[in-house]
Amino acid sequence: MKKEYIINITFIVEPPAHTKWYAFIEEKFAPYLRENGYGELLFTRVLSDERNPHYTYSLQIKDSTVEDYQRFTRDAINEYSTIAHRYFGEHVLHHISLLKIINL
């Protein structure tokens, strides 16, 4: 099975939730993904020129397949959403996308 996709999760985090949310990602969610066989993780902060008080992050799971994406949306993001909503409410939003790698 060819791994030609990247699963991308973009998070928008309001300042009041940032410290606890970041710790949750670092200490719980990223290890959960690794333990459950997802590909290499790349975690980045999205920088912009806007004077927006929010923090924006991208978590990418490299070397993925469509099946990995389906498993992620069925299992992992449900686990994340349940916990995140309970602890952070509307202070954290996320969006998931599947990126197809195109070799130029």
N, C-alpha and C positions, 0 to 999 in steps of 0.2 A: 504494500500500500504506500503510495507516494505521499510524502508529507510536504505539501506545497502551500500550506496556509499558516496564518498567524491569527490567533484569537486575541482580540483587543478589547480591553475593558477600560473605559474612560470614567474617571471618578471626579466629581465636583464636590469639594468639601468646604463647608463654611467654617470660619475661624474658631467658633466655640467648640466644635467637634474635632478639630484637626489633630491635636496631640493624642487623644485616645484612639481615634480612627487610625492614625499612622501606626501606632503601637499594635493595634489589632491586625493590620495588614502584615506587618513585619513579624509578629510573634505567633499569629494564629493562621491567617488565610494563606500566606505564601507557603508555610510548612504543610498545610493541608493539601495544597495543590501538588507539591513535590511528593508527598506521601501517597497520593492517589494517581501517580503516574503521568502527570501532565508534563509537557516538554519544558525546555529551558525557559526560565522566566526573565523578562526584562522589565524593570520598574523605573519609570521616568517621571519627572515633574515637567509639566507643560508650561512654558514661559510665554508671556505675551506682553505687549506694550500697553495693554489696557490697565487702567487703575482700578481693577476689579479686586475686591477684598477676598475673593474665593481662591482656594488652592485647586489646581487641576492636575491630575495624575493620569498616567497611562500604564496599565499593566498588560504586557504582551506575553503570550505563551507561544513561543516559536516552535517550529517543526511539528505543526499540527495537521490533522486531517479533518475532513467534514465530520467523521464519526466522533473525533475528539470534541469538536464544537458542539455536536448534538448532546454528547455526554456532559459537557460543561454546562450547557443551558438547562439540562434536566436535573443535574445533581449539584454541582459546585456552586452555581450562582443562586440556587434556591437556599443552600446552606448559608451563603454569604448574606443574602437578602433577609432571611429570618433573623439573623444575629444583628445585622446593621440596622434594621428598622427598630428593633427592640432598644438598642443602645444609642443610636444617633438620630432616629426619626427622620424628619425632613431636612436635616442639616447635611446629609450626604445623598447625592444622586449618582446613578451610574448608567452607562450605555454600553451595550455589547455589540461588537461587529466582527465579522469574519473577513480577514484580508487575504486575498489571493496573491501569492508571490509571482511577480512577472520578471523574468530575466531579460535584461536589455543587452 
